[in-house]
Amino acid sequence: MTTLEEVRTQIADIDYDIIDLIHKRVDLAEKVLEAKQKDVIKINDSSQNHVVLDRAVSAATENNLDTGYVKEIFEILIKMSISRQHELSGDGNLP
C-alpha cells in the first residue's frame, strides 16, 4: 500500500518536471521570435494560438481530462511565450 506521503512525493516530482518543461517551452520563444522576425510575422500570431489550443484540447480529450482547464493552462503558456518574445524584442510586456 502506498502512503499519502509517498503519493505527495510523486506529485512533487511531477510538479518539478512540469516546471522544467515550462522553462524549456518559454526558452523556445527566442527561436520562435527569430523565425517570426525573419518571416515578418507579428509576435501574437492568433492563428497559431488556435492551432496550439486545438492540439491541447484534442490531447486532453484523448486523455479524458477536463478540456476547459487544459485550455486555460495552454492559454497561460501562450501568454508566457508572447510575453517572453516581447521582452526579447525590447518591447517589455506590451500586448
Secondary structure, DSSP 8 states (H G I E B T S, - for coil): ---HHHHHHHHHHHHHHHHHHHHHHHHTHHHHHHHHHHHT--SS-HHHHHHHHHHHHHHHHHTT--HHHHHHHHHHHHHHHHHHHHHHHT-TT--
